[in-house]
Amino acid sequence: MDLQTIKERVALVQSKREYLLSLLEQPNIGTLRVDVNQALEELDDLIDEFRRSIPETDIN
């Protein structure tokens, strides 16, 4: 897999972050809130790790 493909896939995953944030705004998700928070933390960690591994990466 080339670097451009990896960048595109990371950007796609990162775009899903907004959906997770919108779930947190829902008042009726109950205990699912814990899982959504965990998913956000892990997603942020993965994106940070990717940026540290490939510093010249410009993903939003």
N, CA, C and O atoms as CSV, one atom per row, in Angstrom:
chain,resi,resn,atom,element,x,y,z
A,1,MET,N,N,0.854,-1.167,0.000
A,1,MET,CA,C,0.000,0.000,0.000
A,1,MET,C,C,0.901,1.231,0.000
A,1,MET,O,O,1.840,1.330,0.790
A,2,ASP,N,N,0.598,2.167,-0.899
A,2,ASP,CA,C,1.431,3.356,-0.980
A,2,ASP,C,C,0.981,4.413,0.030
A,2,ASP,O,O,-0.106,4.333,0.602
A,3,LEU,N,N,1.836,5.388,0.227
A,3,LEU,CA,C,1.595,6.423,1.232
A,3,LEU,C,C,0.327,7.214,0.935
A,3,LEU,O,O,-0.412,7.559,1.858
A,4,GLN,N,N,0.065,7.506,-0.321
A,4,GLN,CA,C,-1.118,8.281,-0.668
A,4,GLN,C,C,-2.391,7.533,-0.279
A,4,GLN,O,O,-3.334,8.144,0.225
A,5,THR,N,N,-2.431,6.236,-0.504
A,5,THR,CA,C,-3.590,5.428,-0.133
A,5,THR,C,C,-3.785,5.430,1.378
A,5,THR,O,O,-4.910,5.529,1.868
A,6,ILE,N,N,-2.695,5.320,2.101
A,6,ILE,CA,C,-2.773,5.344,3.565
A,6,ILE,C,C,-3.314,6.686,4.038
A,6,ILE,O,O,-4.178,6.738,4.912
A,7,LYS,N,N,-2.805,7.773,3.459
A,7,LYS,CA,C,-3.284,9.111,3.821
A,7,LYS,C,C,-4.780,9.241,3.563
A,7,LYS,O,O,-5.511,9.787,4.390
A,8,GLU,N,N,-5.231,8.742,2.422
A,8,GLU,CA,C,-6.654,8.824,2.084
A,8,GLU,C,C,-7.506,8.038,3.075
A,8,GLU,O,O,-8.581,8.485,3.476
A,9,ARG,N,N,-7.026,6.885,3.458
A,9,ARG,CA,C,-7.791,6.061,4.396
A,9,ARG,C,C,-7.819,6.676,5.790
A,9,ARG,O,O,-8.840,6.617,6.476
A,10,VAL,N,N,-6.718,7.257,6.206
A,10,VAL,CA,C,-6.686,7.920,7.508
A,10,VAL,C,C,-7.622,9.124,7.488
A,10,VAL,O,O,-8.334,9.371,8.461
A,11,ALA,N,N,-7.627,9.870,6.390
A,11,ALA,CA,C,-8.525,11.023,6.270
A,11,ALA,C,C,-9.985,10.572,6.312
A,11,ALA,O,O,-10.824,11.247,6.909
A,12,LEU,N,N,-10.288,9.454,5.693
A,12,LEU,CA,C,-11.652,8.927,5.717
A,12,LEU,C,C,-12.064,8.549,7.137
A,12,LEU,O,O,-13.168,8.873,7.575
A,13,VAL,N,N,-11.190,7.878,7.840
A,13,VAL,CA,C,-11.481,7.509,9.229
A,13,VAL,C,C,-11.639,8.758,10.078
A,13,VAL,O,O,-12.536,8.835,10.918
A,14,GLN,N,N,-10.772,9.731,9.860
A,14,GLN,CA,C,-10.852,10.965,10.634
A,14,GLN,C,C,-12.167,11.690,10.376
A,14,GLN,O,O,-12.702,12.336,11.277
A,15,SER,N,N,-12.694,11.591,9.163
A,15,SER,CA,C,-13.955,12.260,8.854
A,15,SER,C,C,-15.114,11.668,9.653
A,15,SER,O,O,-16.125,12.340,9.859
A,16,LYS,N,N,-14.984,10.436,10.099
A,16,LYS,CA,C,-16.025,9.792,10.897
A,16,LYS,C,C,-16.068,10.334,12.317
A,16,LYS,O,O,-17.025,10.082,13.050
A,17,ARG,N,N,-15.055,11.065,12.704
A,17,ARG,CA,C,-14.987,11.618,14.058
A,17,ARG,C,C,-16.158,12.556,14.332
A,17,ARG,O,O,-16.699,12.574,15.438
A,18,GLU,N,N,-16.543,13.328,13.333
A,18,GLU,CA,C,-17.662,14.252,13.496
A,18,GLU,C,C,-18.953,13.503,13.835
A,18,GLU,O,O,-19.765,13.981,14.627
A,19,TYR,N,N,-19.132,12.356,13.244
A,19,TYR,CA,C,-20.321,11.555,13.544
A,19,TYR,C,C,-20.312,11.111,15.009
A,19,TYR,O,O,-21.340,11.151,15.684
A,20,LEU,N,N,-19.152,10.694,15.486
A,20,LEU,CA,C,-19.048,10.288,16.890
A,20,LEU,C,C,-19.360,11.462,17.811
A,20,LEU,O,O,-20.034,11.299,18.828
A,21,LEU,N,N,-18.869,12.640,17.453
A,21,LEU,CA,C,-19.163,13.818,18.263
A,21,LEU,C,C,-20.658,14.123,18.269
A,21,LEU,O,O,-21.208,14.528,19.293
A,22,SER,N,N,-21.310,13.930,17.133
A,22,SER,CA,C,-22.751,14.177,17.089
A,22,SER,C,C,-23.513,13.181,17.953
A,22,SER,O,O,-24.561,13.514,18.507
A,23,LEU,N,N,-22.994,11.966,18.071
A,23,LEU,CA,C,-23.636,10.990,18.948
A,23,LEU,C,C,-23.601,11.434,20.401
A,23,LEU,O,O,-24.549,11.197,21.150
A,24,LEU,N,N,-22.515,12.074,20.800
A,24,LEU,CA,C,-22.399,12.545,22.179
A,24,LEU,C,C,-23.444,13.600,22.511
A,24,LEU,O,O,-23.800,13.783,23.675
A,25,GLU,N,N,-23.931,14.287,21.497
A,25,GLU,CA,C,-24.939,15.319,21.722
A,25,GLU,C,C,-26.332,14.737,21.920
A,25,GLU,O,O,-27.250,15.449,22.327
A,26,GLN,N,N,-26.495,13.459,21.636
A,26,GLN,CA,C,-27.802,12.815,21.781
A,26,GLN,C,C,-28.062,12.530,23.262
A,26,GLN,O,O,-27.240,11.891,23.919
A,27,PRO,N,N,-29.181,12.990,23.787
A,27,PRO,CA,C,-29.458,12.801,25.212
A,27,PRO,C,C,-29.880,11.373,25.581
A,27,PRO,O,O,-29.892,11.016,26.759
A,28,ASN,N,N,-30.221,10.573,24.594
A,28,ASN,CA,C,-30.785,9.260,24.893
A,28,ASN,C,C,-29.843,8.096,24.599
A,28,ASN,O,O,-30.317,6.981,24.377
A,29,ILE,N,N,-28.526,8.311,24.588
A,29,ILE,CA,C,-27.634,7.197,24.262
A,29,ILE,C,C,-27.212,6.385,25.487
A,29,ILE,O,O,-26.590,5.332,25.355
A,30,GLY,N,N,-27.546,6.870,26.649
A,30,GLY,CA,C,-27.299,6.101,27.870
A,30,GLY,C,C,-25.847,5.684,28.037
A,30,GLY,O,O,-24.927,6.492,27.921
A,31,THR,N,N,-25.669,4.392,28.316
A,31,THR,CA,C,-24.320,3.885,28.577
A,31,THR,C,C,-23.476,3.783,27.313
A,31,THR,O,O,-22.270,3.553,27.393
A,32,LEU,N,N,-24.093,3.950,26.153
A,32,LEU,CA,C,-23.331,3.962,24.904
A,32,LEU,C,C,-22.353,5.132,24.881
A,32,LEU,O,O,-21.364,5.110,24.149
A,33,ARG,N,N,-22.635,6.148,25.684
A,33,ARG,CA,C,-21.757,7.320,25.784
A,33,ARG,C,C,-20.326,6.911,26.155
A,33,ARG,O,O,-19.364,7.493,25.654
A,34,VAL,N,N,-20.190,5.925,27.022
A,34,VAL,CA,C,-18.860,5.453,27.421
A,34,VAL,C,C,-18.117,4.892,26.210
A,34,VAL,O,O,-16.931,5.166,26.022
A,35,ASP,N,N,-18.816,4.110,25.394
A,35,ASP,CA,C,-18.195,3.520,24.211
A,35,ASP,C,C,-17.839,4.581,23.173
A,35,ASP,O,O,-16.792,4.493,22.532
A,36,VAL,N,N,-18.694,5.570,23.005
A,36,VAL,CA,C,-18.422,6.635,22.042
A,36,VAL,C,C,-17.207,7.440,22.494
A,36,VAL,O,O,-16.345,7.773,21.680
A,37,ASN,N,N,-17.136,7.750,23.777
A,37,ASN,CA,C,-15.963,8.461,24.303
A,37,ASN,C,C,-14.691,7.651,24.082
A,37,ASN,O,O,-13.663,8.201,23.689
A,38,GLN,N,N,-14.759,6.361,24.330
A,38,GLN,CA,C,-13.596,5.484,24.135
A,38,GLN,C,C,-13.186,5.465,22.659
A,38,GLN,O,O,-11.998,5.525,22.340
A,39,ALA,N,N,-14.159,5.384,21.774
A,39,ALA,CA,C,-13.865,5.382,20.341
A,39,ALA,C,C,-13.190,6.684,19.925
A,39,ALA,O,O,-12.237,6.668,19.145
A,40,LEU,N,N,-13.674,7.800,20.437
A,40,LEU,CA,C,-13.059,9.093,20.128
A,40,LEU,C,C,-11.619,9.163,20.626
A,40,LEU,O,O,-10.735,9.641,19.914
A,41,GLU,N,N,-11.384,8.691,21.837
A,41,GLU,CA,C,-10.027,8.704,22.385
A,41,GLU,C,C,-9.095,7.852,21.540
A,41,GLU,O,O,-7.978,8.269,21.234
A,42,GLU,N,N,-9.542,6.673,21.166
A,42,GLU,CA,C,-8.705,5.776,20.371
A,42,GLU,C,C,-8.469,6.336,18.973
A,42,GLU,O,O,-7.367,6.230,18.435
A,43,LEU,N,N,-9.492,6.924,18.395
A,43,LEU,CA,C,-9.349,7.535,17.078
A,43,LEU,C,C,-8.332,8.668,17.127
A,43,LEU,O,O,-7.469,8.771,16.254
A,44,ASP,N,N,-8.432,9.509,18.136
A,44,ASP,CA,C,-7.470,10.609,18.290
A,44,ASP,C,C,-6.056,10.084,18.493
A,44,ASP,O,O,-5.105,10.628,17.932
A,45,ASP,N,N,-5.913,9.042,19.281
A,45,ASP,CA,C,-4.591,8.444,19.501
A,45,ASP,C,C,-4.005,7.901,18.200
A,45,ASP,O,O,-2.823,8.099,17.916
A,46,LEU,N,N,-4.828,7.220,17.416
A,46,LEU,CA,C,-4.352,6.658,16.149
A,46,LEU,C,C,-3.933,7.754,15.173
A,46,LEU,O,O,-2.914,7.629,14.495
A,47,ILE,N,N,-4.705,8.811,15.103
A,47,ILE,CA,C,-4.371,9.913,14.204
A,47,ILE,C,C,-3.089,10.600,14.658
A,47,ILE,O,O,-2.238,10.938,13.835
A,48,ASP,N,N,-2.949,10.806,15.956
A,48,ASP,CA,C,-1.713,11.399,16.482
A,48,ASP,C,C,-0.503,10.516,16.183
A,48,ASP,O,O,0.555,11.016,15.801
A,49,GLU,N,N,-0.659,9.224,16.356
A,49,GLU,CA,C,0.434,8.286,16.075
A,49,GLU,C,C,0.799,8.323,14.598
A,49,GLU,O,O,1.979,8.298,14.247
A,50,PHE,N,N,-0.201,8.381,13.739
A,50,PHE,CA,C,0.063,8.470,12.301
A,50,PHE,C,C,0.833,9.739,11.977
A,50,PHE,O,O,1.789,9.707,11.203
A,51,ARG,N,N,0.425,10.851,12.563
A,51,ARG,CA,C,1.115,12.126,12.309
A,51,ARG,C,C,2.547,12.110,12.835
A,51,ARG,O,O,3.437,12.708,12.231
A,52,ARG,N,N,2.770,11.431,13.954
A,52,ARG,CA,C,4.140,11.332,14.476
A,52,ARG,C,C,4.994,10.426,13.591
A,52,ARG,O,O,6.189,10.665,13.419
A,53,SER,N,N,4.379,9.393,13.036
A,53,SER,CA,C,5.108,8.442,12.199
A,53,SER,C,C,5.452,9.036,10.840
A,53,SER,O,O,6.511,8.756,10.278
A,54,ILE,N,N,4.553,9.854,10.321
A,54,ILE,CA,C,4.741,10.468,9.011
A,54,ILE,C,C,4.498,11.964,9.182
A,54,ILE,O,O,3.409,12.451,8.877
A,55,PRO,N,N,5.501,12.699,9.667
A,55,PRO,CA,C,5.320,14.102,10.048
A,55,PRO,C,C,4.861,15.013,8.926
A,55,PRO,O,O,4.165,15.994,9.187
A,56,GLU,N,N,5.226,14.723,7.694
A,56,GLU,CA,C,4.856,15.619,6.605
A,56,GLU,C,C,3.394,15.449,6.187
A,56,GLU,O,O,2.935,16.091,5.242
A,57,THR,N,N,2.681,14.600,6.881
A,57,THR,CA,C,1.293,14.332,6.545
A,57,THR,C,C,0.418,15.544,6.814
A,57,THR,O,O,0.496,16.174,7.869
A,58,ASP,N,N,-0.409,15.847,5.837
A,58,ASP,CA,C,-1.360,16.961,5.981
A,58,ASP,C,C,-2.768,16.426,5.822
A,58,ASP,O,O,-3.356,16.499,4.744
A,59,ILE,N,N,-3.311,15.877,6.926
A,59,ILE,CA,C,-4.700,15.444,6.915
A,59,ILE,C,C,-5.439,16.338,7.876
A,59,ILE,O,O,-4.867,16.806,8.861
A,60,ASN,N,N,-6.690,16.577,7.605
A,60,ASN,CA,C,-7.479,17.470,8.465
A,60,ASN,C,C,-8.300,16.690,9.429
A,60,ASN,O,O,-9.029,17.273,10.232
